[in-house]
Amino acid sequence: MQPLRDDRRPLTAQLRDRLWEDVQSGVLHPGDKLPSEQELAARFGVSRATVREALKALEEERLVICRHGIGRFLAPDPSSVLSDEITRLKSVTELAKGLGISTSTRVLSLREEPADPTIRTHLELAPGDNVVILERVRLTNRQPIIYSIDIFPRRLVVGELQREALASSLVGVMEGQWGTRLAYSKAVISAVLLDGDLCQRIGVAGDLPWILMEQVNYDPQDRPILFSKDYHRGDRFQFRVLRRRR
């Protein structure tokens, strides 16, 4: 295993991700006892303090269990919690791929209509401008884990709207076929419950918690091109962010 320091992120974040890669690749298995802090420090070429901070992060994410006087163990089912860096702009497809999960997509609706006042504000559209509204649910092992609504100007679409093409990665279609690239987004994150009708429609229990990521996505010229609302199951997802004290 190569030592860390291969990117500009803090060593604790690099080590946390390297340990999680061992889980995903099968080097570590649910319930396994982790190597000692000293062994991990020697393996990755970092201090024991760095190892301790990385392990603490994994404990906070419920991926590692500390048994005082015995050692640290991988949680019985760490794959049940999907954890990702929230500061990196990713499509839902890229998110799932990065987490190592296989998903299928069900397109619930695809329609074109005039933008309402709220959407006109988000996307800086004129009265009468049409938008496309794409509603989808992502499933893994036949269980819905992400529900999403994507809204974008109709003028971005090259050719005909194809429901089948949009069942995959919308961002991939936008960047690969329509010549529209996303550069950054402004997001608001909140905890929500879905209403009963929607829960029944997508096939989930009504008491499940969801993490809503509502964001406006911009192109390199700072033009808003996509408004999205992605609901991630709160019992399956965690999002990580590095916070610095100024």
N, C-alpha and C positions, 0 to 999 in steps of 0.2 A: 504494500500500500504506500503510495507516495505521500510525503508530508504535506501539510496544509500550506497556506500562503500562496495559493495559485490564483487567487482573485483578490479584489479590494475589500471584500466584506470582512467584518470582525471575525477573528479566529473562532470565537464561540459559535457564531452562526454557521461557519464552514464545517466545524466539527459536528454540530448537531445534524446537518444535512448529510455528512458522510456516514454517520452512524445510522441514520434512517435509510440510506442507500443499502446498507448491510441487511436491514430488515426486508426491504423490497426485493433484493437479489437472493434472499434465502440463506445468507451467511448466518444470520441470527433468526431464531424461531420463537414463536410465542412461548413465554415462560422461561426462556433461557436466562441463565445468570450472565450478566455482563462482565467483561474483564475489569480488573481493578483500575482505579484512577492512575496509578503508577504505570500499569501496562499500557493503558490508552495514551498516556502522555508520551511514552517512549515510542509507541507505534506511529503516532501522528506528528511527533516532533514539536510538541507544545508543552506548556507548563501544566502542573496539576490543577492550578487555579482555573485555567481555561477549560480543562476537562470537567471540573466541578460545575462551572457555570453552564456548560453545554448539557450536562446531565440534569441539572436543575430545570433547564428549559424543557427537556423531554418529560420530566416528572410533572411539570405544570400542565403539559399537554396530555397527560394521562397515558403516555406511551411507555413510560418506565415507572416501575414501582420500587421504592426504597424500603428495605427491611432492615432496620437498625440492628447492627451487630452481625448481620449475615451478608448483606451486599445489595446490589441493585439488580433487578430482573426486568426483562421485557414483559410488558403487560400481556395477559392471556390472549387478548384479541386486539392488537394494536391497529390492525387494518380497518377496524370498525370506525376509527376516527381519522378523517382525511385532513391533513394539515398543509397549508401552503402560505408562501410569502404574499402578503396583500399588496405590497408596494410595486409589484411587477404587473404591468397591464397584459392580461392574457384573455384569449377567447375561452368560452366554456370547453370547447374541444381541446385546446391547449392545456387547460387546467386539468382535465381528466387524464390526458396523456402523461402530464408531468407527475401526477399522483399514482400512475401505474394502474389505473382502473379502466376496464373496458365498458363502454356505454353504448346504448342504442338510443335513437332519437325518434320521438313521435311528434309529428307536426299536428298541432291541434287546430290551428287556423292560419290562413294567409289571405290578407285582404288589402285592398287599396281604397283610401277614402281621404276627404279633405282633412287637413290637420286642424285639431281643435286649438283653442287659444293657449292652453298649457304647452302643447307640443310645439306650436309656432314660436313660443318664447324660448324653449329649450334649444330648438334647432335653427332659430333666427330665420323663420320662413315668413312669406307674405300671405295675407288672406287669400284663400282659394288654392294655395299650393297643396298638392296631394302627397300623402305619405303611404308607405307600405308598413303594415303591422303584421309581424310574424310572432306566433305564439307556439312555444314548444315545451316538451318535457323530456328530460334525459333520465334514462333508467340504467341501473346496473343490477344484474341478477333479477331482472323483471321488477325491481323496486324503484319507484320514482325517487330521485335524489335532488334534481334541480328542475325548477320551473322557471321559464324565462319569457319575457316579452321584449321584442326588439322593434324599434320604430325608426325609419330612415326615409329621407326624401325620395320620392319616386323617380326624380331626375337622375339619381345615381345609377339606376338599373340599366344595364346594357342588354338590349334584346328583350325577350319575353320573361315574365316572372315564372319560374319553374319550381313548383312545390318540392319535387324530388331533389333538386340541387340544393335547396335550402334546408334539407333534412340533415345535411352535414354541417360543416363550419361556415357560418355566415361571414365571419371575418375572412376566411379563406377565399370565399367567392368574391367578396368586395375587393380584396387585394389582388387576387389572381386573375379575375375575369373582368371586373369593372374598373380597374385602374384607380381604386380609391384606397389610400393607406391610412391606418390609424397611427397616431403619434403618441397621444396621451389621453387621459380622461380625468374628469373631476367627479368624485364619487361621494355618496352619503350612505352610511351603513347603519342598519337598525335591525332590531329583533321584532318579528311580527308573527301573527297567526294568519293562516289563510281562511277565507270564509268557507262556510259549510258546502255551498254549491261547488266551489272550485275544488275542494278536497274530494268530493264525490266524483267530480269530473276526471281528475287525474289519478284517483285511486289511492288516497292516503288517509290516515286517521286525522280527525279534526283537531286533536290536541297536540299535534306535533309542532315544535318550535321551528321557525325558519329564520335564516339570516338573509335579509334583503340588501343587495348591493344595487343601488340606483345611481346610474352614472350617465353623464354626457361625454361622448367620445369625440375627439377632435383630430383633424388631419394636420399635416406638417405646416399648413398655412393658418393654423389656429381657427379653422372653420368647423363648427359643430356638424357632425355628419351622422351620428347614431345616438339615439337615446335608448338605454336598455335598463330593464329591471330583472335582475337575476335573483331568484329565491333559492337558497341552499339549505338543505335540511340541517337544522341545528344539532341533531343527534348524530350527524355523520361528518360535519365539517367544522374545522377551526381555521382561522386565518391569523397569521403571525405578522407582527410589525415591529421594527426596531425603533425604539423611542430614545432620543438623546436629550440630556439636560443641557440647556444653553446657559 
